[in-house]
Amino acid sequence: MQGKIFKALVVEEFSENQFKSGIKERSTDELPEGELLIRVHYSALNYKDALSARGHKGITRKYPHTPGVDAAGVVEESRSHEFSAREKVLVTGYDLGMNTSGGFGQYIRVPEGWVVKMPDGMTLRESMIYGTAGFTAGIAMYEFERNEITPDKGKVLVTGATGGVGCLAVAMLTKAGYYVVASTGKPDKEDFLKKIGAKEVICREDVNDKSEKPLLLKRWLGAIDNVGGNTLSTVIRSLEHRGVVASIGLVQSDKLAMTVYPFILRGVRLIGIDSAETPMEYRLKIWDNIGNKWRIDEPGQLVKECKLETLENEIELILKGGQTGKVIVNLID
Ligand SMILES: NC(=O)c1ccc[n+]([C@@H]2O[C@H](COP(=O)([O-])OP(=O)(O)OC[C@H]3O[C@@H](n4cnc5c(N)ncnc54)[C@H](OP(=O)(O)O)[C@@H]3O)[C@@H](O)[C@H]2O)c1
């Protein structure tokens, strides 16, 4: 059978370490092997996608390439017993958009083991408002629950709060009943953060202690950290006894300089989050929670929708740390 022609963002290396991207026609014949051919209706923009779109070889080794670690769509061809044609599904992480052609194209072909059935009553569009960002925030919340960081016990902090993971974390934690403190470098976005649930909004510099003191005043019971570096070190040094921090991102720095005192004197716990390789057993539990008890009442407040044609502007903005909220990509036509 002849492959289907579709539209995709294609990033090419035109000379060594020089990259350009544009919208091109591709054929499903070019897609990798996999049990499921999925017609993508929506994708979402993540920081990692922006790096892949700029030729970051630590993320994508080979170009030409179509990024997009998130995709929601309808199964068009199935060689799986688990999924049938016309079923609504989503894929986040694994190798999608890294070295496997990703969600910034109207078709993907993937192994059945990467695919999740759409949570009950959730539209394809709504699932991509969460995407990897919401799923990652969900893993952190799952770890809070497993470690008895419950809403009745104290305040929780979210750093990089206006970003994709950050704003989903603020809104989902609020939905779950937590008292959320949001830290941001965008003072003009205080209203936005309060509207989506933050009880307090603090300045990024307030969580960037340069004193090198091994322990700081206790401020939070739990934290979701999206920025790393000295911010993560400050958060760890400021956690309450037996507090938990989920380490998610590195937009400030990938370094962590501190002593072990918070761990051995306060029993603080540092939990690493790797959303891409989360085993399917946990993945299904987290998506079930996202579709139920953590489901945001007004997800539309968080979202900016674009098309493939305008995605470049959004990629540029996320690389500058300038996005507020979640960007989703409409690939319907
Ligand atoms: N571990 C995982 O599985 C996983 C999954 C998804 C994402 N991530 C990582 O999580 C991070 C956030 O991803 P994202 O997609 O949410 O990105 P994003 O939308 O760009 O959000 C990052 C936010 O961090 C803040 N920020 C930016 N530059 C900063 C700096 N120099 N110092 C301090 N804060 C800064 C900004 O928020 P404010 O202006 O509000 O401070 C920005 O909006 C990235 O590092 C990404 O790679 C990891």
The ligand as a MOL file (V3000), in Angstrom:
LIG
                    3D

  0  0  0     0  0            999 V3000
M  V30 BEGIN CTAB
M  V30 COUNTS 48 52 0 0 0
M  V30 BEGIN ATOM
M  V30 1 N 12.5590 15.0390 34.5040 0
M  V30 2 C 11.6420 14.9390 33.5550 0
M  V30 3 O 11.1080 13.8790 33.2640 0
M  V30 4 C 11.2140 16.1970 32.8410 0
M  V30 5 C 9.9980 16.2700 32.1550 0
M  V30 6 C 9.6000 17.5040 31.5900 0
M  V30 7 C 10.4720 18.5960 31.6940 0
M  V30 8 N 11.6650 18.4580 32.3200 0 CHG=1
M  V30 9 C 12.5740 19.6000 32.5030 0
M  V30 10 O 11.8900 20.5210 33.3430 0
M  V30 11 C 12.2890 21.8550 33.0090 0
M  V30 12 C 11.0520 22.6880 32.7020 0
M  V30 13 O 10.4870 22.2230 31.4800 0
M  V30 14 P 9.2850 23.0260 30.8020 0
M  V30 15 O 8.9540 22.3020 29.5570 0
M  V30 16 O 8.2510 23.3040 31.8250 0 CHG=-1
M  V30 17 O 10.0510 24.4010 30.4250 0
M  V30 18 P 9.5030 25.9030 30.4210 0
M  V30 19 O 8.0880 25.9170 30.0000 0
M  V30 20 O 10.5150 26.7030 29.6920 0
M  V30 21 O 9.5470 26.3150 31.9690 0
M  V30 22 C 10.7250 26.6190 32.6450 0
M  V30 23 C 10.4710 27.7970 33.5860 0
M  V30 24 O 11.6230 27.9400 34.4430 0
M  V30 25 C 11.8280 29.2990 34.7650 0
M  V30 26 N 13.1940 29.6820 34.3410 0
M  V30 27 C 13.6610 29.8420 33.0680 0
M  V30 28 N 14.9590 30.1660 33.0790 0
M  V30 29 C 15.3310 30.2100 34.3800 0
M  V30 30 C 16.5570 30.4910 35.0570 0
M  V30 31 N 17.6680 30.7940 34.3910 0
M  V30 32 N 16.5760 30.4450 36.4090 0
M  V30 33 C 15.4640 30.1200 37.1050 0
M  V30 34 N 14.2690 29.8510 36.5260 0
M  V30 35 C 14.2230 29.8830 35.1840 0
M  V30 36 C 10.7770 30.0950 34.0050 0
M  V30 37 O 9.6460 30.2350 34.8880 0
M  V30 38 P 9.4470 31.5370 35.8210 0
M  V30 39 O 9.6800 32.7050 34.9330 0
M  V30 40 O 8.0510 31.4300 36.3220 0
M  V30 41 O 10.4870 31.4510 36.9240 0
M  V30 42 C 10.3720 29.1510 32.8870 0
M  V30 43 O 9.0910 29.4230 32.3990 0
M  V30 44 C 13.2770 21.7140 31.8550 0
M  V30 45 O 14.5940 21.6790 32.3550 0
M  V30 46 C 12.9050 20.3610 31.2390 0
M  V30 47 O 13.9830 19.8030 30.5330 0
M  V30 48 C 12.0610 17.2810 32.8810 0
M  V30 END ATOM
M  V30 BEGIN BOND
M  V30 1 1 1 2
M  V30 2 2 2 3
M  V30 3 1 2 4
M  V30 4 1 4 5
M  V30 5 2 4 48
M  V30 6 2 5 6
M  V30 7 1 6 7
M  V30 8 2 7 8
M  V30 9 1 8 9
M  V30 10 1 8 48
M  V30 11 1 9 10
M  V30 12 1 9 46
M  V30 13 1 10 11
M  V30 14 1 11 12
M  V30 15 1 11 44
M  V30 16 1 12 13
M  V30 17 1 13 14
M  V30 18 2 14 15
M  V30 19 1 14 16
M  V30 20 1 14 17
M  V30 21 1 17 18
M  V30 22 2 18 19
M  V30 23 1 18 20
M  V30 24 1 18 21
M  V30 25 1 21 22
M  V30 26 1 22 23
M  V30 27 1 23 24
M  V30 28 1 23 42
M  V30 29 1 24 25
M  V30 30 1 25 26
M  V30 31 1 25 36
M  V30 32 1 26 27
M  V30 33 1 26 35
M  V30 34 2 27 28
M  V30 35 1 28 29
M  V30 36 1 29 30
M  V30 37 2 29 35
M  V30 38 1 30 31
M  V30 39 2 30 32
M  V30 40 1 32 33
M  V30 41 2 33 34
M  V30 42 1 34 35
M  V30 43 1 36 37
M  V30 44 1 36 42
M  V30 45 1 37 38
M  V30 46 2 38 39
M  V30 47 1 38 40
M  V30 48 1 38 41
M  V30 49 1 42 43
M  V30 50 1 44 45
M  V30 51 1 44 46
M  V30 52 1 46 47
M  V30 END BOND
M  V30 END CTAB
M  END
